[in-house]
Amino acid sequence: MKATVTAKLSQGVNLTPQLLQSIRLLQLTAPQLEMELREALERNPLLETGDEDEAGETDAQAQAGDDGALDAAAWDELPEPAFMSGPSSGGGADDDATARIAAGDSTDWRVRTLRELAADWSDADLAIASWWLDHCDDRGFLEVPHPELLTRAHHALSLPPLEIESVRQRLLHGDWPGLAANDARECLLAQLAARGASDGAHGLARSMVAHHLDLLARHDHAALGKALEADGDAVQAAIAVVLSLRPSAVEEPATAADTHVIPDVVVRLLGGTWRVALNGRSTPRLRISAHCEQALSAAPGEHGALRGLLDEARWLVRGIAMRNDTLLRTAQVLVERQQGFLEQGEESIAPLTLREVADAIGMHESTVSRITSGKYIQTPRGTFELKRLFAVRLEGAAVSGSAVKAMVKRLIDAEPPHAPLADDVIAGMLARQGVRIARRTVAKYRDQLSIGPARARMHPPVAARAAC
């Protein structure tokens, strides 16, 4: 056997403590950031609250730009490898991947999951898991069809597809059953498998989810009973089992901080132009004490502990500045793309994806997802989460599904009480407005709006005469 040496060039990012701190700051909500900065002020005597004028903030950012601070290039590289660098990131053989996981009680379920897995998983498997998680949406579903993602992972990680898929299966059937599922069916089946129950109701539930999820979604119990060759009681028991499952693997717990909404961004229409600004209340100003920094500069080689605190302060101030810059740039793109919604309402919300916003600001989709999660924007139309400004394009149309849903609601609200509009009639009315959708799509949006079918909306006396 002849030994050979080959050189291989690969691209990766080795997450430093500074970069990990920036990830954590990026995902914090306004109340969480305020608490974080309060703790930092108590812990680090070199930090102080800045003046309310912009000069103080500029000085703080300039101080943060000294040696030891994050550079913009590192920030731009952040999203590509997700939460940890892969095996080819350039770390040494003894480099511990778990040490690169963000510390603290993270608000990002992806980071919490990796931290939980780190106790039992190898570094190589953690790197693959981080790749899968970074390509999941906020509910834990794959954002792109599974075959395409598997191909991407094969090229990005330079690993066999079988090895990459085996890690996804471990996530799918792990402590968070259904995580990294391709769709709702796979997620529900994983949860049923995790229960390990073998009674008749669970067996029927597995068949129902695997083969007749469409009938279940339509609440067609008679068709379910016929398809499963089961009586009504058995079907009801199986449905109860399915309803006891979670709709997705990720279920964020409600926290006290989430009950009090502070807008992170404020939008106003001034002189015919939409102006976007950060809310000063939600972006506390922090700076390094000037006299402390001057004193340390005058005593080179001494006060090692204080120099460590100075580096920590610089990292924090720069991380906050970069977080705020990313938030502002993202909000500006969202407002620019959704001016129709802000001016005319829900029916004018345009199709907009994470990828489109990420391309506009020159960052990765995962960065946009983090900076918009839990962040709120105050507009003349009310205060709501930034993620509401994203909308999925309706298949085969130039409008978003959210806009069409609003159109369906408007038509139903305006219908005469004695002659409610059937789903096919609504579809026809929308087609005359240039929006062509199927009757079943109208029914889906109507169900999402908690609006009953035409017969259920009929005025009681008219409904009684129709029954006669």
C-alpha positions as CSV (number, residue, x, y, z in Angstrom):
1,M,0.0,0.0,0.0
2,K,1.5,3.3,-1.0
3,A,0.9,6.4,1.1
4,T,0.1,9.6,-0.7
5,V,-0.2,13.2,0.3
6,T,-2.8,15.4,-1.3
7,A,-3.6,19.1,-0.8
8,K,-7.2,20.2,-0.5
9,L,-8.5,23.8,-0.5
10,S,-11.8,24.4,1.3
11,Q,-13.6,27.4,2.6
12,G,-15.0,27.7,6.2
13,V,-15.3,29.9,9.1
14,N,-13.9,29.3,12.6
15,L,-16.2,31.0,15.0
16,T,-14.3,33.1,17.5
17,P,-15.7,34.1,20.9
18,Q,-16.3,37.6,19.4
19,L,-18.3,36.2,16.5
20,L,-20.3,33.9,18.8
21,Q,-21.2,36.9,20.9
22,S,-22.4,38.8,17.8
23,I,-24.6,35.8,16.9
24,R,-26.1,36.0,20.4
25,L,-26.7,39.8,20.2
26,L,-28.2,39.4,16.8
27,Q,-31.0,37.2,18.0
28,L,-31.9,39.0,21.2
29,T,-35.2,40.8,21.5
30,A,-35.4,44.4,22.8
31,P,-36.1,43.4,26.4
32,Q,-33.5,40.7,26.4
33,L,-30.9,43.1,25.0
34,E,-31.7,45.6,27.7
35,M,-31.2,42.9,30.4
36,E,-28.0,41.8,28.7
37,L,-26.5,45.3,28.7
38,R,-27.6,45.9,32.3
39,E,-25.7,42.8,33.4
40,A,-22.7,43.9,31.3
41,L,-22.6,47.3,33.0
42,E,-22.7,45.6,36.4
43,R,-20.0,43.1,35.5
44,N,-17.6,45.4,33.6
45,P,-16.5,48.7,35.2
46,L,-15.0,49.9,32.0
47,L,-18.5,50.2,30.4
48,E,-20.9,53.1,30.8
49,T,-24.1,54.3,29.3
50,G,-23.5,56.8,26.4
51,D,-24.9,60.3,25.9
52,E,-28.2,60.6,24.1
53,D,-26.6,62.5,21.3
54,E,-25.3,60.8,18.2
55,A,-21.7,61.9,19.0
56,G,-21.6,59.7,22.0
57,E,-22.7,56.7,19.9
58,T,-20.2,57.5,17.2
59,D,-17.4,57.7,19.8
60,A,-18.4,54.3,21.2
61,Q,-18.3,52.7,17.8
62,A,-15.0,54.3,17.0
63,Q,-13.5,52.9,20.2
64,A,-14.9,49.5,19.3
65,G,-13.2,49.7,16.0
66,D,-9.7,49.4,17.6
67,D,-7.7,46.2,17.8
68,G,-9.5,43.2,19.2
69,A,-12.8,44.2,17.6
70,L,-14.9,42.3,15.0
71,D,-14.3,43.3,11.4
72,A,-17.1,43.5,8.9
73,A,-15.6,40.7,6.8
74,A,-16.0,38.3,9.7
75,W,-19.6,39.3,10.1
76,D,-20.3,38.8,6.4
77,E,-18.8,35.3,6.6
78,L,-20.9,34.4,9.7
79,P,-24.0,32.8,8.1
80,E,-22.4,30.4,5.6
81,P,-21.4,27.6,8.0
82,A,-24.3,28.1,10.4
83,F,-23.4,27.8,14.1
84,M,-20.1,25.9,14.0
85,S,-17.4,25.5,11.5
86,G,-17.1,22.3,9.7
87,P,-14.3,19.7,9.9
88,S,-12.4,21.6,7.3
89,S,-12.6,25.0,9.0
90,G,-9.0,25.2,9.7
91,G,-9.1,24.4,13.4
92,G,-6.5,22.1,15.0
93,A,-7.0,18.4,15.7
94,D,-7.8,19.2,19.3
95,D,-10.2,22.0,18.5
96,D,-13.4,21.3,20.4
97,A,-16.5,22.2,18.3
98,T,-18.7,22.4,21.4
99,A,-16.6,25.4,22.6
100,R,-17.8,27.3,19.6
101,I,-21.5,27.0,20.5
102,A,-22.9,30.3,21.7
103,A,-23.0,30.4,25.5
104,G,-25.9,31.5,27.7
105,D,-29.6,30.9,27.5
106,S,-30.0,31.4,23.8
107,T,-33.3,32.5,22.2
108,D,-32.4,30.6,19.0
109,W,-33.7,27.0,19.2
110,R,-31.0,25.9,16.8
111,V,-28.3,26.9,19.2
112,R,-30.1,25.3,22.1
113,T,-30.4,22.1,20.1
114,L,-26.7,22.0,19.3
115,R,-25.8,22.6,22.9
116,E,-28.0,19.7,24.0
117,L,-26.5,17.4,21.3
118,A,-22.9,18.4,22.1
119,A,-22.8,16.1,25.2
120,D,-23.2,13.0,23.1
121,W,-22.4,13.8,19.5
122,S,-19.0,13.9,17.8
123,D,-17.7,17.1,16.4
124,A,-18.1,15.8,12.8
125,D,-21.8,14.9,13.4
126,L,-22.4,18.3,15.1
127,A,-21.0,20.1,12.1
128,I,-23.4,18.2,9.8
129,A,-26.3,18.8,12.2
130,S,-25.6,22.5,12.2
131,W,-25.8,22.5,8.4
132,W,-29.2,20.9,8.5
133,L,-30.5,23.2,11.2
134,D,-29.4,26.3,9.4
135,H,-31.5,25.2,6.5
136,C,-34.7,24.8,8.6
137,D,-37.3,27.4,9.0
138,D,-38.5,28.7,12.3
139,R,-40.8,25.7,12.8
140,G,-38.0,23.2,12.2
141,F,-39.1,22.2,8.6
142,L,-36.6,22.1,5.8
143,E,-36.8,25.3,3.8
144,V,-35.9,23.6,0.5
145,P,-37.0,20.2,-0.8
146,H,-35.0,17.4,0.7
147,P,-33.3,16.0,-2.4
148,E,-32.0,19.5,-3.4
149,L,-30.7,20.1,0.1
150,L,-29.0,16.8,0.2
151,T,-27.2,17.6,-3.0
152,R,-26.2,21.0,-1.6
153,A,-24.9,19.4,1.6
154,H,-22.8,16.9,-0.4
155,H,-21.0,19.7,-2.3
156,A,-20.7,22.0,0.7
157,L,-19.4,19.5,3.2
158,S,-17.6,17.1,0.8
159,L,-19.1,14.1,2.6
160,P,-21.1,11.1,1.3
161,P,-24.9,11.7,1.0
162,L,-25.6,8.6,3.1
163,E,-23.5,10.0,6.0
164,I,-25.2,13.4,5.8
165,E,-28.7,11.9,5.6
166,S,-28.0,9.6,8.6
167,V,-27.4,12.8,10.7
168,R,-30.7,14.2,9.6
169,Q,-32.5,11.0,10.6
170,R,-30.9,11.3,14.0
171,L,-32.3,14.8,14.3
172,L,-35.7,13.7,12.9
173,H,-36.0,10.9,15.5
174,G,-34.0,12.5,18.4
175,D,-35.1,14.4,21.5
176,W,-37.1,16.9,19.3
177,P,-39.0,14.4,17.2
178,G,-39.8,15.8,13.7
179,L,-36.9,18.2,13.6
180,A,-35.5,18.7,10.1
181,A,-38.6,17.1,8.6
182,N,-39.3,17.6,4.9
183,D,-43.0,18.2,5.5
184,A,-45.8,17.9,8.1
185,R,-46.3,14.3,7.3
186,E,-42.8,13.3,8.1
187,C,-42.8,15.4,11.2
188,L,-46.0,13.8,12.6
189,L,-44.8,10.3,11.7
190,A,-41.6,10.9,13.6
191,Q,-43.6,12.0,16.7
192,L,-45.7,8.9,16.4
193,A,-42.6,6.7,16.1
194,A,-41.1,8.4,19.2
195,R,-44.1,7.4,21.3
196,G,-43.6,3.7,20.5
197,A,-47.2,2.9,21.2
198,S,-48.6,-0.2,19.5
199,D,-52.3,0.1,20.3
200,G,-55.0,0.2,17.6
201,A,-55.5,4.0,17.8
202,H,-51.8,4.8,17.2
203,G,-51.6,2.2,14.4
204,L,-54.6,3.8,12.7
205,A,-53.1,7.3,13.3
206,R,-49.9,6.2,11.6
207,S,-51.8,5.0,8.5
208,M,-53.9,8.1,8.5
209,V,-50.9,10.5,8.5
210,A,-48.9,8.4,6.1
211,H,-51.6,7.9,3.4
212,H,-54.6,10.1,4.1
213,L,-53.4,13.4,5.5
214,D,-55.4,15.2,2.9
215,L,-58.7,13.7,4.1
216,L,-57.8,14.5,7.6
217,A,-57.1,18.1,6.7
218,R,-60.6,18.3,5.1
219,H,-62.2,16.8,8.2
220,D,-63.8,14.1,5.9
221,H,-64.3,11.5,8.6
222,A,-66.6,9.4,6.4
223,A,-63.9,9.1,3.7
224,L,-61.3,8.4,6.3
225,G,-63.3,5.5,7.7
226,K,-63.8,4.0,4.3
227,A,-60.2,4.4,3.3
228,L,-58.9,2.9,6.6
229,E,-61.7,0.3,6.7
230,A,-62.5,1.4,10.3
231,D,-65.6,2.3,12.1
232,G,-66.4,5.8,13.4
233,D,-65.2,5.3,16.9
234,A,-61.9,4.0,15.8
235,V,-61.4,6.9,13.4
236,Q,-62.3,9.4,16.1
237,A,-59.7,7.8,18.4
238,A,-57.0,7.9,15.8
239,I,-57.9,11.6,15.0
240,A,-57.5,12.3,18.7
241,V,-54.1,10.8,18.7
242,V,-53.0,13.0,15.7
243,L,-54.4,16.1,17.3
244,S,-52.4,15.4,20.4
245,L,-49.2,15.8,18.4
246,R,-47.4,19.1,17.9
247,P,-47.9,20.8,14.5
248,S,-44.1,21.2,14.3
249,A,-41.0,20.1,16.2
250,V,-40.2,23.6,17.4
251,E,-42.5,25.1,20.0
252,E,-41.0,28.2,21.5
253,P,-42.0,28.7,25.2
254,A,-43.6,32.0,26.0
255,T,-41.5,34.2,28.3
256,A,-42.3,37.2,30.4
257,A,-40.2,39.3,28.1
258,D,-42.4,38.4,25.1
259,T,-45.5,39.7,26.8
260,H,-44.3,43.3,26.6
261,V,-43.7,44.5,23.1
262,I,-41.2,47.3,22.5
263,P,-40.9,48.3,18.8
264,D,-37.3,47.9,17.6
265,V,-37.9,50.0,14.5
266,V,-40.1,53.0,13.9
267,V,-41.4,53.9,10.4
268,R,-43.0,57.3,9.5
269,L,-44.2,58.8,6.3
270,L,-42.6,62.3,6.1
271,G,-42.9,64.4,3.0
272,G,-44.1,61.6,0.9
273,T,-41.1,59.4,1.9
274,W,-41.0,56.5,4.3
275,R,-38.4,57.1,7.0
276,V,-37.0,54.2,8.9
277,A,-35.2,54.6,12.3
278,L,-34.2,52.5,15.2
279,N,-36.2,53.0,18.4
280,G,-33.8,54.7,20.8
281,R,-35.6,53.1,23.7
282,S,-34.9,49.6,22.4
283,T,-31.3,50.4,21.3
284,P,-29.5,51.5,24.5
285,R,-26.2,53.4,24.0
286,L,-23.2,51.8,25.5
287,R,-19.6,53.1,25.4
288,I,-16.2,52.5,27.0
289,S,-15.1,54.8,29.7
290,A,-12.6,57.2,28.1
291,H,-10.6,58.0,31.2
292,C,-10.2,54.2,32.0
293,E,-9.0,53.5,28.5
294,Q,-6.5,56.4,28.7
295,A,-5.2,55.1,32.0
296,L,-4.7,51.6,30.6
297,S,-2.9,53.0,27.5
298,A,-0.5,54.9,29.7
299,A,0.5,51.7,31.6
300,P,1.6,49.2,29.0
301,G,2.3,45.7,30.2
302,E,0.4,46.1,33.4
303,H,-3.2,45.4,34.6
304,G,-3.7,42.3,32.6
305,A,-7.1,41.6,34.1
306,L,-8.3,45.1,33.3
307,R,-7.0,44.8,29.7
308,G,-9.1,41.6,29.4
309,L,-12.2,43.6,30.5
310,L,-11.3,46.3,28.0
311,D,-11.2,43.8,25.1
312,E,-14.5,42.4,26.3
313,A,-16.0,45.9,26.4
314,R,-14.8,46.6,22.9
315,W,-16.3,43.4,21.5
316,L,-19.6,44.1,23.1
317,V,-19.9,47.7,21.9
318,R,-18.9,46.7,18.4
319,G,-21.3,43.8,18.4
320,I,-24.2,46.0,19.4
321,A,-23.3,48.5,16.7
322,M,-23.2,45.8,14.1
323,R,-26.5,44.3,15.3
324,N,-28.2,47.7,15.1
325,D,-26.7,48.3,11.6
326,T,-28.0,44.9,10.4
327,L,-31.4,45.5,11.9
328,L,-31.7,49.0,10.3
329,R,-30.6,47.8,6.9
330,T,-33.0,44.9,7.0
331,A,-35.9,47.1,8.1
332,Q,-35.1,49.6,5.3
333,V,-35.3,46.8,2.6
334,L,-38.6,45.5,4.1
335,V,-40.2,48.9,4.2
336,E,-39.0,49.7,0.6
337,R,-40.4,46.4,-0.7
338,Q,-43.7,46.6,1.2
339,Q,-44.6,50.3,0.6
340,G,-47.8,49.0,-1.0
341,F,-48.8,47.2,2.2
342,L,-48.0,50.3,4.4
343,E,-50.0,52.6,2.1
344,Q,-52.9,50.5,1.0
345,G,-53.2,47.5,3.5
346,E,-53.0,43.8,3.6
347,E,-54.2,43.2,0.0
348,S,-51.2,45.0,-1.3
349,I,-48.5,43.0,0.5
350,A,-46.0,41.8,-2.1
351,P,-44.3,38.4,-2.3
352,L,-41.0,38.7,-0.4
353,T,-38.6,36.0,0.8
354,L,-35.7,35.8,3.2
355,R,-33.4,35.2,0.3
356,E,-34.5,38.4,-1.5
357,V,-33.8,40.5,1.6
358,A,-30.5,38.7,2.3
359,D,-29.3,39.4,-1.3
360,A,-30.3,43.1,-0.9
361,I,-28.2,43.6,2.2
362,G,-25.4,41.2,1.2
363,M,-25.9,38.7,4.0
364,H,-27.2,35.1,4.4
365,E,-30.8,34.1,4.8
366,S,-30.1,32.8,8.3
367,T,-28.8,36.2,9.4
368,V,-32.0,37.9,8.2
369,S,-34.1,35.2,9.9
370,R,-32.3,35.8,13.2
371,I,-32.5,39.6,13.0
372,T,-36.2,39.6,12.2
373,S,-37.3,37.0,14.8
374,G,-38.9,38.6,17.8
375,K,-38.2,42.2,16.5
376,Y,-41.1,44.6,16.1
377,I,-41.8,47.5,13.8
378,Q,-44.1,50.4,14.6
379,T,-45.9,51.7,11.5
380,P,-49.0,53.8,10.8
381,R,-50.8,50.5,10.4
382,G,-49.9,49.3,13.9
383,T,-47.0,47.5,15.6
384,F,-46.2,44.0,14.5
385,E,-43.3,41.6,14.1
386,L,-40.9,42.2,11.2
387,K,-41.5,38.7,9.9
388,R,-45.1,39.7,9.0
389,L,-43.6,41.7,6.1
390,F,-42.4,38.5,4.4
391,A,-45.0,36.8,2.2
392,V,-44.9,33.7,0.1
393,R,-45.7,34.1,-3.6
394,L,-48.8,32.3,-4.6
395,E,-48.0,29.6,-7.1
396,G,-48.7,30.6,-10.6
397,A,-49.5,34.2,-9.7
398,A,-47.7,37.5,-9.2
399,V,-49.3,38.2,-5.8
400,S,-48.6,36.8,-2.3
401,G,-50.8,34.3,-0.5
402,S,-51.3,36.8,2.3
403,A,-52.7,39.4,-0.1
404,V,-55.1,36.8,-1.6
405,K,-56.2,35.8,1.8
406,A,-57.1,39.4,2.6
407,M,-59.0,39.6,-0.7
408,V,-61.0,36.5,0.3
409,K,-61.9,38.1,3.6
410,R,-62.9,41.4,2.0
411,L,-65.3,39.6,-0.4
412,I,-66.8,37.5,2.4
413,D,-67.2,40.6,4.7
414,A,-69.1,42.4,1.9
415,E,-71.3,39.5,0.8
416,P,-75.1,39.9,1.3
417,P,-76.3,38.0,4.4
418,H,-79.1,36.3,2.4
419,A,-76.7,35.1,-0.3
420,P,-73.3,34.1,1.0
421,L,-70.6,33.5,-1.6
422,A,-69.6,29.9,-2.3
423,D,-65.9,29.1,-2.7
424,D,-66.1,28.7,-6.5
425,V,-67.9,32.0,-6.8
426,I,-65.2,33.8,-4.8
427,A,-62.5,32.1,-7.1
428,G,-64.4,33.4,-10.1
429,M,-64.6,36.9,-8.7
430,L,-60.9,36.9,-8.0
431,A,-60.1,35.6,-11.5
432,R,-61.9,38.7,-12.9
433,Q,-59.5,40.8,-10.9
434,G,-56.5,39.0,-12.4
435,V,-55.9,36.6,-9.5
436,R,-56.5,33.0,-10.6
437,I,-56.7,30.5,-7.8
438,A,-58.5,27.1,-7.4
439,R,-61.6,26.7,-5.3
440,R,-59.7,24.5,-2.8
441,T,-57.3,27.4,-2.3
442,V,-60.2,29.7,-1.4
443,A,-61.4,27.0,1.1
444,K,-57.9,26.8,2.6
445,Y,-57.7,30.5,3.2
446,R,-61.3,30.6,4.5
447,D,-60.4,27.9,7.0
448,Q,-57.3,29.8,8.1
449,L,-59.5,32.9,8.7
450,S,-61.8,30.7,10.8
451,I,-64.7,31.4,8.4
452,G,-67.3,28.7,7.7
453,P,-68.6,27.6,4.3
454,A,-71.4,29.4,2.5
455,R,-74.2,27.3,4.1
456,A,-72.8,28.0,7.6
457,R,-72.7,31.8,6.9
458,M,-76.3,31.9,5.6
459,H,-78.6,34.2,7.6
460,P,-80.6,31.9,10.1
461,P,-84.1,32.5,8.7
462,V,-82.9,32.0,5.1
463,A,-81.1,28.9,6.2
464,A,-84.2,27.5,7.9
465,R,-86.3,28.1,4.7
466,A,-83.5,26.4,2.6
467,A,-83.6,23.4,4.9
468,C,-87.4,23.1,4.4
